């Protein structure tokens, strides 16, 4: 299925899952410009908790894949979530699709 990039309006073929709404070149640029976890206010406690969560559950809660895993706040930080609210394991595409929901 062909889609229009949200940034440059170019047509691109949608990947099977994890579509960011951008063509591959715009998606790569957006990822390269993303701040690090420390710059986003997530320090060593977050990194430790994320490693432990992925070690406890080494698969994505949504799609079941075992590659490119991330820890995700159950209650998004944008809505006041903290480490105490818990973490979930998601692959990067599922985490991006979930957003701050």
TIVEX-601996 format. One record per residue: residue in three letters; x, y, z of N, C-alpha, C, CB in turn. Coordinates in steps of 0.1 Angstrom, whole numbers, plus 5000, padded with zeros to 4 digits. Atoms other than C-alpha are relative to their C-alpha. Glycine has a CB too. Example, Ala and Ser with C-alpha at 12.3 -4.5 7.8 and 13.67 -1.06 7.14 Angstrom:
<rs>
ala500949885000512349555078500950125000499050005012ser499149895000513749895071499250115008500450054986
</rs>
This chain:
<rs>
unk500849885000500050005000500950125000499050005012unk499249885001501450344990499450115009500150054986unk500549894991501250635014500850134997500249965015unk499449875002502151005014500850035013499050114997unk499149964988505051115038499450125006501450024995unk500549884992503851355065500950125000499749965014unk499149895000506951565062500350054986501349955006unk499549955013508051585025498949974989501349934996unk501150035009504751465008500449904989499550134994unk499650105010506651194988499249875002501549975001unk500750134999504950864980501049895005499349964987unk499150114996506450564998499149875002500850035012unk500750134997505450195003500049985015500749884993unk500150024985504150135038500649875004498550015004unk499550134995506049875058498949925006501250035010unk501050094995504149575071499550045014500549865000unk500549954987504049715106501050115005500049885011unk499149904994505550005126500150124991501349955002unk499949885009504650275100500050135009498850004991unk499949874993505750615113499350124993501550045001unk500749895007503850815087501050084992499250095010unk499049935007507050925071500849904991501050075009unk499250085009509150795041501349965008500350084987unk498850054993512350605051501050115003500649894992unk498949904998514650905046499550105011500350084987unk500549914990512451145067499949935014498650054997unk500150074987511950875094501449995006499449864998unk498650014995515750825096500550145005501049954989unk499649874996516251205099499450035014499650114990unk500749984987513651225127500749925011498649974999unk499350094990515350935146501450065003500149864995unk498649954997518851085142499950135008500750034987unk500249884993517551415156499449995014499350104992unk500750024987515851255186501050015012499449865000unk499149984988517351355220500249865007499450105010unk499650124993519051085241499149995012501550005005unk500850024988517350935272500450105011500149865005unk499549914989519451155295499550144996501550005001unk500549875004518451465275498550015002500450034985unk501450004998514851365278499649995015499349894993unk500350014986515151345316499949865006498750075003unk500050134995515550975319501449965003499449904990unk498650034996518750895339500249855003500350085012unk499650134998520350595353499049915006501250005010unk501150084995517350475373499149944989499150085010unk500850055011515350455341500749894992499750124991unk499350105008518050275322500149865007501550054997unk499950124993518450015350498649935000500450035015unk501350065000514649965353499649954986499050115004unk500350045013514349935315500749874997500450114989unk499350135002517049665313499449895008501550025005unk500650104992515449475342498649954994499850055014unk501350035006511949495325500249914988499350124996unk499850075012513349365292500649865003501050074990unk499450134996515249085310498849915006501150025011unk501250074994511948985329499149954989499350085010unk501050045011509848985297500750034986498750085001unk499249975013512048945265499249984988501249905000unk500850005013509148975240499150125001499249874999unk500949885001506849255229498649965004499950054985unk501450034995503449265247498950004990499750095011unk501049985010501649365216500149904988500050144994unk499950085012503049165187500849875002500750074989unk499350124997505248905204501549984995499349884996unk498650015005508548975186501050015011500250124989unk498950004990511848935204501150094996500549865003unk499049915005513849195185499750145002500449974985unk500149864999514449565189499050045012499550064987unk500949984989512749575224500450135007500149895009unk499949894992512149885245499149995012499750134992unk500849994989510749955279499150124998500850015014unk501049895002507550165279499350025013499049964988unk500849964988505850355307498549954997500050155003unk501450045001502350195313499150135000499649915011unk500649875000501150545322501050104994499650055015unk499049915007502850785297500550115008499450054987unk499449894993505251045311499250134996501450024996unk500849885004503151305291498850015009499749994985unk501249994992500251215314500449985015499049894996unk499650014986502251215346500549875005498950045009unk499550134996503550855346501450005005499949914988unk498750014994506550755367500449854999500050065014unk499650144999508650445371499249925010501549995004unk500950074990506450355401498749954994499750095012unk501350045007503450325377500249874992499550114991unk499750135007505250035360500450024986498849915000unk499550005014506849945327499449884993501550005000unk500450115009505849725298501149984989498650024994unk499150025011508049565271499350014987500749865002unk500649995013507249675236501250014990499150124998unk499049985010509249655203499950144996499849904988unk499949865003510249985189498850054991501350034992unk501149965008507549995161498750005008499849904989unk501250004992504749905186500050125010499849875008unk499949894991506050165211499750134993501450005006unk500349875007506050435184498650014996500950004987unk501450005004502550335173499150035012499649874994unk500749974988501350355209500050145003500549915011unk499849864997502650705215499650025015499150084991unk500349974987501350875246498549975003500250155003unk501450054997498050675249499949925012499549924988
</rs>
